[in-house]
Amino acid sequence: MGRKLLKTLLLVAMLLFLPCSLMATQEGQRLIPFKGVDLAGQPFDLQQTIGNKPIMLIFWASWCPTCKTEVPKINQLVAKFRDRGMDFVAVNVGYNDSVERAQAFAQKTGMNYPAFFDGSGVVSEQYQLLGVPTIIIADKHGVIRFRNFSAPDISEANFALLTAD
């Protein structure tokens, strides 16, 4: 069996069989800041947003079919909540991917939120991902309030909690 196939199968097995309670950066914990340059070449520093507004982190890969189906859902959330103060940041996990493939995926799927390429895998490791997509939502204080493998429906009541003082 090829090494890439074995790694992919291991990642899928971890996603399916490990309980969510083993994940790091769980609900109630704080976001881990990171910085770099997004796929459009713009500087990005998560620390500047933490403590000011709610944030949704979307961990993804260009080879992930489920990631592709999540983009329209997230685009709807962006349309509804970005102008009301929520930030959205996509993080390509960099595993078995490239900046060029990530850029092509973002363009082809119509991703309308900034994307960061984690080529070194440091950010993905800090968040101890078990698979992609992984969606993390933190309130305006940087406290994680949601972590799962698909984008949630955010009600007005939930949004109010994310922005509360």
URZI-V302788 format. One record per helix or strand. SS is the DSSP state (~ for helix, > for strand). FROM is the first residue (numbers start at 0). TO is the last residue. If there is no record, write none. Layout:
# URZI-V302788
ss=SS from=FROM to=TO
ss=SS from=FROM to=TO
This chain:
# URZI-V302788
ss=~ from=2 to=16
ss=~ from=19 to=21
ss=> from=29 to=29
ss=> from=34 to=37
ss=> from=42 to=44
ss=~ from=45 to=47
ss=> from=54 to=59
ss=~ from=64 to=83
ss=> from=86 to=91
ss=~ from=98 to=108
ss=> from=113 to=116
ss=~ from=121 to=125
ss=> from=133 to=137
ss=> from=142 to=147
ss=~ from=155 to=162
